[in-house]
Amino acid sequence: MNLEKGQLVKSIAGHDKGEYFLIYEVIDDDYVKIVNGKTRRLEKPKLKKIKHLKKLNKISNIIETIDQRDLQSQNKKITRQISDFLDVK
């Protein structure tokens, strides 16, 4: 599976099954770091196996524009972006 930074994904395994995340960083062919702004914040992204994720065809550039000096508001932006992606049909 080819994943990109900012890609919307859905967890299909683990305690976070069914939740939506954005790819924060692609580590290698097997692992990525994911964030959702709530339970997985920018301060501590989750390391997740790619095989436990379902790729969705939506990509955000919000990850590229993150201001490391103000992570609290950046987490809110990520949460809003995921909500916007899910509300649009």
Secondary structure in CASP SS format (residue, H / E / C, confidence):
PFRMAT SS
TARGET T0000
AUTHOR 0000-0000-0000
METHOD secondary structure of the structure
MODEL  1
M C 1.00
N C 1.00
L C 1.00
E C 1.00
K C 1.00
G C 1.00
Q E 1.00
L E 1.00
V E 1.00
K E 1.00
S E 1.00
I C 1.00
A C 1.00
G C 1.00
H C 1.00
D C 1.00
K C 1.00
G C 1.00
E C 1.00
Y E 1.00
F E 1.00
L E 1.00
I E 1.00
Y E 1.00
E E 1.00
V E 1.00
I C 1.00
D C 1.00
D C 1.00
D C 1.00
Y E 1.00
V E 1.00
K E 1.00
I E 1.00
V E 1.00
N C 1.00
G C 1.00
K C 1.00
T C 1.00
R C 1.00
R C 1.00
L C 1.00
E C 1.00
K C 1.00
P C 1.00
K E 1.00
L E 1.00
K E 1.00
K E 1.00
I H 1.00
K H 1.00
H H 1.00
L E 1.00
K E 1.00
K E 1.00
L E 1.00
N E 1.00
K E 1.00
I E 1.00
S C 1.00
N C 1.00
I H 1.00
I H 1.00
E H 1.00
T H 1.00
I C 1.00
D C 1.00
Q C 1.00
R C 1.00
D C 1.00
L H 1.00
Q H 1.00
S H 1.00
Q H 1.00
N H 1.00
K H 1.00
K H 1.00
I H 1.00
T H 1.00
R H 1.00
Q H 1.00
I H 1.00
S H 1.00
D H 1.00
F H 1.00
L H 1.00
D H 1.00
V C 1.00
K C 1.00
END
